[in-house]
Amino acid sequence: MGAVEPVAEEENGEKETKIREEEERDVEKGEMDSQQRGFQNQPPPEAAPAAATGGENFHMERMQRLSATNPLRLVMNAGTRVASPSPYHAPPPAHHHQRRSFPNPFHHRHPPAPVPVPMPSQHHPPPAPIPVPAPAQHHPSPAPSQTRSTPTTTPQQQPSVITLNSRSYTNKFSLFLFVVHMIGAIGLVCFLVFKGIQGLLEAGEAQRKEKRLLKYFLPQVEAASLLSITLAFIWQKALRMWPTFMVHFILWSSFILTLSAGILLICFQRPSTDGVGVVFIMFAIGNGLYSCWVTPRIKFCTKILIKSLEPVPKFGDLNRPTYLTLGAGFLWMSMWILAVIGAINFYFPPLIIIALVLSMAWVTEVMRNVVNLTVSRVIALYYLRGMQSSTQFCFQRALSVNLGSACLGSLFVPAIEALRIVARGLNLLEGEDEFMFCCAHCGLKIMDSIFKRGNGWAYVQIATYGKSFVKASQDTWELFQKREMETIVDSDMTSAICFLTGVCSGSICVIVIGAWTFTVYPNFTATLSLLSAYVGYLMTRIAMALPHACVSSYYVCYAENPDNRLFDKTIQERLNLIKSDRDIIVPTPRSVTSRSA
């Protein structure tokens, strides 16, 4: 029995050598039959016989010397792939690392030779049983698509989206006050017109006064209204066509025309006209000083005006709200004049006339800001969204949704601007009275704080986003501070140019109506001169809301998105020149800290 065992071992060894040689030739040729290709899609065997361990290590050493593109190496890599796990089985934990094995893919072609078990003999003890390793449990790894953890979506609070079509009314309390005021004003005007008609029908002193007013007072006021509306359109059209020339012309013509009106009234040599003429001359002197003071700002003002008026030709009906508003203003002015005439036959005529004047100022300012809101929305949406908005829809929003903000701004912005100008003028003076200038500094600081919460720049965001007046004022000023544009915004001349345009119309109306009235009835010269100046200023300011709104929209939209392709580098270049001290800045006090610095 002992002699037969070595022979069996030698035969088995020769068989293994032949098998290895055949496999090596297949490896060198790089050939694979159909069974080997099918092997790539099958999982690796769970266990290998103990006798094949040595051959497996031999093939692994040979495979390490092969190139990465050798077919056998590709087969080895494919053999390590396992089947996709069942969706009902949980994936293994992340900390478990499984050791991969590289089985021989050719074992299915040639089954391994059986292990010869030697028989026990007397001289040799029985060999120890060869340990057979337990079948390795292959935990299939999850597919790549399943290894990615899908995060659970937790509901998060979305940021509030600013809408461009807000339907909520802004500043409802001020809207309520304006509606109540309009109801009261319409009722008072109708009542006073009735009293005027009643006075005309009754014989007596009241009838003679009213006839005299209708003959020498009413035609001049109506003529002043029509003349001011005509001048308003002329100023607006000229400013849009020749902005560079018109800025200089308005600055100096306002000085010349106001001075001429004052001199004309003094030439009438009446006590009432002399007093009014002196007021006009003093205003003309201040106007001339202002024109000299702001000369360094004119160049930049014309650049901004030209750039901001570029979108206007794209909207052919952008002036339609101005036409409608001026038409309504003319009708209301005619009724208002009849009410003033009728107040002669009622109690306390001076108080009633003062109330009517203040009411007319608020109504016309609301009309101007309605046009301002309409144009601001159209131009702002063009800058921010590139939209061709409907002017009619924007006008309806200004008359309904945003009317409360227009009423509140019309009530406070003129007063805030006037008090701010007075505070700035006091701070420009130098003196030895520390107490007086300490009060001036304190007043300027208070006015600046109020100005940040109520300014004319707010109308752009009111029209665009439907914000309230105070919120829009704060947000707009914060945008200017973020872009470091406070100096440029403070030195803007557009509001002053529009104001002086109204002054020019008022002065022309004074010259025309004053000369006419002095010719036909000198006793009404001073009264009609003041009234014609008032009417001419109000009507012209309504028409000049269009260029003012265009410039305001340009500033505010630039501060919101300066990288917009519709903006040029005019403002940025101006800021760079100011920071590098290469541009002349007119010293305008803004606060106590800036003045002390």
C-alpha positions in Angstrom: 0.0 0.0 0.0 2.9 2.4 0.8 4.4 1.8 -2.7 1.2 2.6 -4.5 0.6 6.0 -2.8 3.7 7.8 -4.3 2.7 6.7 -7.8 -0.8 8.2 -7.4 0.7 11.4 -6.2 3.1 11.6 -9.2 0.2 11.0 -11.6 -1.8 13.7 -10.0 1.1 16.1 -10.1 1.6 15.5 -13.8 -2.1 16.2 -14.4 -1.9 19.5 -12.5 1.2 20.5 -14.5 -0.6 19.9 -17.8 -3.6 21.9 -16.6 -1.4 24.8 -15.6 0.4 24.8 -19.0 -2.9 24.9 -20.9 -4.1 27.8 -18.7 -0.9 29.7 -19.2 -1.2 29.4 -23.0 -4.7 30.7 -22.8 -3.6 33.6 -20.7 -0.8 34.5 -23.2 -3.2 34.4 -26.1 -5.7 36.5 -24.3 -8.6 34.3 -25.4 -11.8 33.6 -23.6 -14.6 31.2 -24.7 -18.3 31.8 -24.2 -18.3 30.1 -20.9 -15.7 32.5 -19.5 -17.7 35.5 -20.8 -20.7 34.2 -19.0 -18.7 33.8 -15.9 -18.4 37.6 -15.5 -22.1 37.9 -14.6 -22.0 35.2 -12.0 -21.1 35.7 -8.4 -17.9 34.2 -7.1 -17.9 30.7 -5.5 -18.5 30.7 -1.9 -15.8 28.3 -1.0 -12.7 26.8 -2.6 -11.2 23.4 -1.8 -8.1 23.4 0.2 -6.0 21.7 -2.5 -6.7 24.6 -4.9 -5.4 27.3 -2.5 -1.9 26.9 -3.8 -2.9 27.2 -7.4 -5.0 30.2 -6.7 -2.0 32.0 -5.1 0.1 31.0 -8.0 -2.4 32.6 -10.5 -2.7 35.7 -8.3 1.1 36.2 -8.5 1.0 35.8 -12.3 -1.9 38.3 -12.5 0.1 41.0 -10.6 2.6 41.0 -13.5 0.0 41.5 -16.2 -0.8 44.9 -17.6 -4.0 46.7 -16.7 -5.5 46.0 -20.2 -4.8 42.3 -20.2 -8.1 40.3 -20.6 -7.3 38.1 -17.7 -7.0 41.0 -15.4 -10.3 42.4 -16.6 -11.8 39.0 -15.9 -10.3 39.0 -12.4 -11.8 42.4 -11.7 -15.2 41.3 -13.1 -15.1 38.2 -11.0 -15.1 40.3 -7.8 -18.4 41.9 -8.6 -21.3 40.6 -6.7 -25.0 40.6 -7.3 -27.1 43.6 -6.4 -28.7 43.3 -3.0 -32.3 42.7 -2.6 -34.3 45.7 -1.8 -35.7 43.9 1.2 -32.3 43.5 2.9 -30.8 46.3 4.8 -27.4 47.5 3.7 -24.4 46.6 5.9 -23.2 49.2 8.4 -20.6 51.7 7.2 -17.9 50.5 9.6 -17.9 46.9 8.3 -15.1 46.3 5.9 -15.3 43.1 3.9 -12.2 41.5 2.6 -12.5 40.7 -1.1 -11.2 37.5 -2.6 -10.0 36.9 -6.1 -11.0 33.4 -7.1 -9.7 31.6 -10.2 -12.3 32.1 -12.9 -11.2 28.9 -14.7 -12.1 26.4 -11.9 -15.4 25.7 -13.5 -13.6 24.3 -16.5 -11.3 21.9 -14.7 -12.5 20.6 -11.4 -9.7 20.4 -8.8 -8.1 17.0 -8.3 -9.2 15.2 -5.2 -7.0 15.4 -2.2 -5.2 12.0 -1.7 -5.7 10.7 1.8 -2.7 8.5 2.9 -3.6 5.3 4.7 -2.3 4.9 8.2 0.6 2.5 8.6 2.7 1.2 11.4 5.7 3.5 10.8 3.8 6.7 10.1 1.2 8.2 12.4 -2.0 9.1 10.8 -1.8 12.7 9.4 -3.7 15.4 11.0 -6.9 16.3 9.2 -6.4 19.2 6.8 -8.6 22.0 8.0 -11.1 23.1 5.4 -12.0 26.8 5.8 -15.6 27.6 6.4 -17.4 29.0 3.5 -17.0 32.7 3.5 -20.2 34.6 3.7 -20.2 37.2 1.0 -22.4 40.1 1.9 -23.4 41.7 -1.3 -22.4 45.4 -1.4 -25.2 47.8 -2.3 -25.3 49.1 -5.8 -23.8 52.6 -6.4 -27.3 54.1 -6.7 -28.2 52.6 -3.3 -25.1 53.6 -1.5 -26.1 57.3 -1.8 -28.0 58.3 1.2 -31.2 60.1 0.3 -31.5 63.0 2.8 -34.9 63.4 4.3 -36.5 66.7 3.2 -37.3 68.8 6.3 -39.7 71.6 5.8 -37.8 74.9 5.9 -39.2 78.4 6.1 -38.9 79.9 2.7 -37.7 83.5 2.5 -40.3 86.0 1.9 -40.6 86.8 -1.8 -41.1 90.4 -2.7 -44.0 90.6 -5.2 -44.4 93.2 -7.9 -48.2 92.9 -7.9 -49.1 93.5 -4.3 -52.9 94.1 -3.8 -52.7 95.4 -0.3 -53.4 99.1 0.2 -50.5 101.1 1.7 -50.9 103.7 4.4 -54.6 103.2 4.9 -55.0 105.8 7.6 -53.6 108.6 5.4 -55.8 107.3 2.6 -58.8 107.5 4.9 -57.9 111.1 5.9 -57.6 112.1 2.3 -60.9 110.6 1.3 -62.6 112.3 4.2 -60.8 115.6 3.2 -62.0 115.2 -0.4 -65.5 114.6 0.7 -65.4 117.7 2.9 -63.7 119.8 0.2 -66.2 118.8 -2.5 -69.1 119.5 -0.1 -67.6 122.8 0.8 -66.9 123.8 -2.8 -70.4 122.9 -3.9 -71.9 124.8 -1.0 -69.8 127.9 -1.7 -70.7 127.7 -5.4 -74.3 127.6 -4.3 -73.8 130.7 -2.1 -72.2 132.5 -5.0 -75.1 131.8 -7.3 -77.4 132.8 -4.5 -75.5 136.1 -4.1 -75.9 136.8 -7.8 -79.6 136.4 -7.6 -80.1 138.6 -4.6 -79.9 142.4 -5.0 -77.5 144.3 -2.8 -73.9 144.9 -2.1 -73.0 141.2 -2.3 -74.4 141.1 -5.9 -72.2 144.0 -6.9 -69.1 142.4 -5.4 -69.7 139.1 -7.1 -70.4 140.6 -10.5 -67.1 142.6 -10.2 -65.3 139.4 -9.3 -66.8 137.5 -12.1 -65.8 140.2 -14.5 -62.3 141.1 -13.4 -61.2 138.1 -11.3 -62.4 134.9 -12.9 -61.1 135.4 -16.5 -57.6 136.1 -15.2 -57.5 133.0 -13.1 -58.8 130.8 -15.9 -56.2 132.4 -18.2 -53.5 131.7 -15.7 -54.5 128.0 -15.4 -54.5 127.6 -19.2 -51.2 129.5 -19.6 -49.5 127.4 -16.8 -50.7 124.1 -18.4 -49.3 125.2 -21.8 -46.0 126.3 -20.2 -45.8 123.0 -18.3 -45.9 120.9 -21.5 -43.4 123.3 -23.1 -40.9 122.9 -20.2 -41.3 119.2 -20.1 -40.8 118.8 -23.9 -37.9 121.1 -24.0 -36.2 119.4 -21.0 -36.6 116.0 -22.7 -35.2 117.2 -26.1 -32.4 119.5 -24.9 -31.5 118.6 -21.3 -28.0 120.1 -21.3 -29.2 123.5 -22.5 -32.4 123.5 -20.4 -30.7 122.9 -17.1 -28.6 126.0 -17.5 -31.6 127.9 -19.0 -33.9 127.0 -16.1 -31.4 128.0 -13.5 -30.8 131.4 -14.9 -34.2 132.1 -16.4 -35.9 131.5 -13.0 -33.6 134.2 -11.6 -34.3 136.6 -14.4 -38.0 136.0 -14.6 -38.5 136.3 -10.9 -36.5 139.5 -10.7 -38.5 140.9 -13.7 -41.8 140.0 -12.0 -40.8 141.8 -8.8 -39.6 144.9 -10.6 -42.8 145.0 -12.6 -44.9 144.9 -9.5 -42.9 147.6 -7.9 -43.4 149.7 -11.0 -47.2 149.7 -10.4 -46.5 151.9 -7.4 -49.2 150.6 -5.2 -48.6 149.6 -1.6 -49.9 146.0 -2.1 -48.0 145.4 -5.3 -44.8 147.0 -3.8 -44.9 144.4 -0.9 -45.4 141.5 -3.3 -42.6 142.9 -5.6 -40.1 143.0 -2.8 -40.8 139.3 -1.9 -40.2 138.4 -5.6 -36.9 140.3 -5.7 -35.6 138.7 -2.5 -36.5 135.3 -3.8 -34.7 136.2 -7.1 -31.5 137.1 -5.2 -31.6 133.8 -3.4 -32.2 132.0 -6.6 -29.2 133.6 -8.2 -26.9 132.7 -5.3 -28.1 129.1 -5.6 -27.4 129.1 -9.3 -23.9 130.2 -8.7 -23.4 127.7 -5.8 -24.5 124.6 -7.7 -22.5 125.3 -10.9 -20.1 122.5 -10.3 -23.0 120.0 -10.1 -24.5 120.9 -13.5 -22.4 118.6 -15.6 -23.1 115.5 -13.6 -26.8 116.5 -13.4 -27.1 116.7 -17.1 -25.4 113.3 -17.6 -27.9 111.6 -15.2 -30.8 113.4 -16.8 -29.9 112.4 -20.3 -29.4 108.8 -19.3 -32.5 108.5 -17.2 -34.7 110.0 -20.0 -33.6 107.3 -22.5 -36.4 104.8 -21.8 -39.2 107.4 -22.2 -39.5 107.1 -26.0 -40.1 103.3 -25.5 -43.4 104.1 -23.9 -45.6 106.1 -26.2 -48.4 106.6 -23.7 -46.2 107.5 -20.7 -47.5 111.1 -20.7 -51.1 110.1 -20.7 -51.5 110.2 -16.9 -50.1 113.7 -17.0 -52.7 114.8 -19.6 -55.5 113.3 -17.5 -54.2 114.7 -14.3 -53.8 118.2 -15.7 -57.3 118.1 -17.2 -58.8 117.1 -13.8 -56.7 119.8 -12.2 -58.0 122.4 -14.6 -61.6 121.4 -13.8 -61.0 121.4 -10.1 -59.3 124.8 -10.3 -62.3 126.3 -12.1 -64.6 125.0 -9.4 -62.2 126.2 -6.7 -62.2 129.7 -8.1 -66.0 129.8 -8.1 -65.9 128.6 -4.5 -63.5 131.5 -3.6 -65.9 133.9 -5.1 -68.8 132.4 -3.2 -66.9 132.6 0.1 -67.4 136.4 0.0 -71.1 135.8 0.9 -70.3 133.5 3.9 -68.9 133.8 7.4 -65.2 134.4 7.9 -64.1 134.7 4.3 -60.4 135.0 5.0 -60.3 131.7 7.0 -62.3 129.9 4.4 -60.1 131.1 1.6 -57.0 130.0 3.5 -58.5 126.6 4.0 -59.3 126.4 0.3 -55.7 127.3 -0.6 -54.3 124.6 1.7 -56.7 122.1 0.3 -55.8 122.9 -3.2 -52.1 122.6 -2.3 -52.6 119.0 -0.9 -54.8 117.9 -3.8 -52.4 119.1 -6.5 -49.5 117.6 -4.7 -51.3 114.2 -4.6 -52.0 114.6 -8.3 -48.3 115.2 -8.9 -47.3 112.1 -6.8 -49.8 110.0 -8.6 -48.1 110.8 -11.8 -44.8 110.2 -10.0 -45.8 106.7 -8.9 -47.1 105.8 -12.3 -43.9 106.8 -14.2 -41.7 105.3 -11.4 -43.4 101.9 -11.7 -43.1 101.9 -15.5 -39.4 102.9 -15.6 -38.4 100.8 -12.5 -39.9 97.6 -13.9 -38.1 98.4 -17.2 -34.8 98.7 -15.3 -35.2 95.8 -12.9 -37.1 93.3 -15.0 -36.9 94.5 -18.5 -40.7 94.7 -18.7 -42.8 96.8 -21.0 -45.4 97.6 -18.4 -48.9 99.0 -19.2 -49.1 102.7 -18.3 -52.8 102.4 -17.8 -52.4 99.5 -15.3 -49.7 101.4 -13.4 -51.9 104.5 -13.3 -54.8 102.5 -11.9 -52.5 101.1 -9.2 -51.3 104.6 -8.3 -54.9 105.7 -7.9 -56.0 102.8 -5.8 -53.4 100.6 -4.1 -50.7 103.2 -3.6 -52.8 106.3 -3.2 -52.4 106.2 0.6 -48.6 106.5 0.3 -49.0 109.4 -2.2 -51.3 111.2 0.3 -48.9 110.7 3.2 -45.9 111.8 1.2 -47.7 114.8 -0.2 -48.5 115.9 3.3 -45.0 115.6 4.9 -42.3 115.6 2.2 -42.6 119.3 1.2 -42.5 120.3 4.9 -39.5 118.0 5.6 -37.6 119.3 2.6 -38.3 122.9 3.5 -37.2 122.5 7.2 -34.1 120.6 6.0 -33.1 123.4 3.7 -33.5 125.9 6.6 -31.4 123.7 8.9 -28.7 123.3 6.2 -28.6 127.1 5.7 -28.1 127.7 9.4 -25.3 125.2 9.6 -23.5 126.8 6.6 -23.2 130.0 8.7 -20.3 130.5 11.0 -20.4 132.7 14.2 -19.4 133.0 17.8 -22.7 132.2 19.3 -22.2 128.7 20.4 -25.7 128.3 21.8 -27.4 129.3 18.5 -25.2 127.0 16.4 -25.5 124.2 18.9 -29.3 124.4 18.3 -28.7 124.6 14.6 -26.6 121.4 14.7 -29.3 119.7 16.8 -32.0 120.7 14.4 -30.1 119.4 11.4 -29.5 116.1 13.1 -33.2 115.8 13.9 -34.2 116.7 10.3 -31.7 114.2 8.9 -33.2 111.5 11.1 -36.7 112.4 9.9 -35.5 112.6 6.3 -34.3 109.0 6.4 -37.9 107.9 7.4 -39.7 110.2 4.9 -38.2 111.3 1.6 -39.1 111.7 -2.0 -36.9 108.8 -3.1 -39.4 106.4 -1.5 -41.9 106.7 -4.3 -39.9 104.3 -6.5 -40.1 101.4 -4.1 -43.7 102.3 -3.2 -44.7 102.0 -6.9 -42.5 98.9 -7.6 -43.0 96.7 -4.5 -46.1 98.2 -2.8 -44.3 99.2 0.4 -45.6 101.7 2.9 -44.1 105.2 2.8 -41.9 105.0 5.9 -40.7 101.5 5.0 -39.9 102.5 1.5 -38.0 105.6 2.7 -35.9 103.5 5.1 -35.1 100.8 2.6 -34.2 103.3 -0.1 -31.9 105.2 2.1 -30.2 102.0 3.3 -29.6 101.1 -0.3 -27.9 104.5 -0.9 -25.8 103.9 2.2 -24.9 100.4 1.1 -23.6 101.7 -2.3 -22.1 104.8 -0.6 -24.3 107.1 -2.7 -25.4 109.5 0.0 -23.2 112.3 -1.2 -24.4 111.9 -4.8 -28.0 111.7 -3.8 -27.7 114.7 -1.5 -26.2 116.8 -4.2 -28.8 115.8 -6.9 -30.3 118.9 -8.6 -33.3 117.3 -10.3 -35.8 118.2 -7.6 -34.5 121.8 -7.6 -34.7 122.0 -11.4 -38.3 120.9 -11.3 -39.1 123.4 -8.5 -37.4 126.2 -10.4 -39.4 125.3 -13.6 -42.6 125.9 -11.6 -41.1 129.2 -10.4 -40.5 130.2 -14.0 -44.1 129.4 -15.0 -45.3 131.3 -11.9 -43.2 134.3 -12.8 -44.4 134.3 -16.4 -48.0 134.1 -15.1 -47.4 137.0 -12.8 -46.0 139.2 -15.6 -48.9 138.4 -17.9 -51.8 138.4 -15.5 -50.4 141.3 -13.4 -50.1 143.6 -16.4 -53.5 142.6 -17.6 -55.2 143.1 -14.3 -53.5 146.5 -13.7 -54.8 147.6 -17.0 -58.5 146.6 -16.4 -58.9 146.8 -12.6 -55.8 147.8 -10.6 -57.3 146.9 -7.2 -57.0 143.2 -7.9 -53.4 143.4 -9.2 -51.6 142.1 -6.0 -54.2 139.4 -5.3 -54.3 138.1 -8.8 -50.5 138.2 -9.1 -50.1 136.0 -6.1 -52.9 133.6 -7.2 -51.5 133.4 -10.8 -48.0 132.6 -9.4 -49.5 129.9 -7.2 -51.6 128.3 -10.0 -48.7 128.4 -12.5 -46.4 126.7 -10.0 -48.8 123.9 -9.1 -49.7 123.0 -12.7 -46.1 123.0 -13.9 -45.0 120.8 -11.0 -47.6 118.2 -12.1 -46.1 118.0 -15.6 -42.5 118.0 -14.3 -43.2 114.8 -12.3 -42.2 112.7 -15.3 -38.5 113.7 -15.6 -38.3 113.8 -11.8 -39.6 110.2 -11.6 -37.2 109.0 -14.3 -34.2 110.4 -12.4 -35.4 108.9 -9.1 -36.0 105.5 -10.7 -32.5 105.6 -12.2 -30.8 106.3 -8.8 -32.9 103.8 -6.8 -32.7 101.0 -9.4 -28.9 101.5 -9.8 -28.5 101.2 -6.0 -30.5 98.0 -6.1 -28.6 96.4 -9.0 -25.6 98.4 -10.3 -24.5 95.6 -12.6 -27.5 96.0 -14.8 -26.5 96.4 -18.4 -28.9 99.3 -18.8 -26.8 101.4 -16.5 -23.5 103.0 -17.5 -20.5 103.9 -15.3 -21.5 107.5 -14.7 -22.4 107.1 -11.0 -19.5 104.7 -10.3 -17.0 107.1 -11.9 -18.4 109.9 -9.9 -18.0 107.9 -6.7 -14.4 107.0 -7.6 -13.6 110.7 -8.2 -15.1 111.7 -4.9 -13.2 109.0 -3.0 -9.9 110.0 -4.7 -10.6 113.7 -4.0 -10.3 114.5 -7.7 -13.8 116.0 -8.0 -15.2 119.3 -6.5 -17.9 118.7 -4.0 -20.1 121.5 -2.9 -20.0 121.4 0.9 -23.4 120.5 2.0 -23.8 119.8 5.8 -25.6 116.5 6.5 -25.1 115.9 10.2 -23.2 117.1 13.2 -20.5 114.4 12.9 -19.7 115.2 9.3 -19.5 118.9 10.1 -17.2 118.5 13.0 -15.0 116.1 10.9 
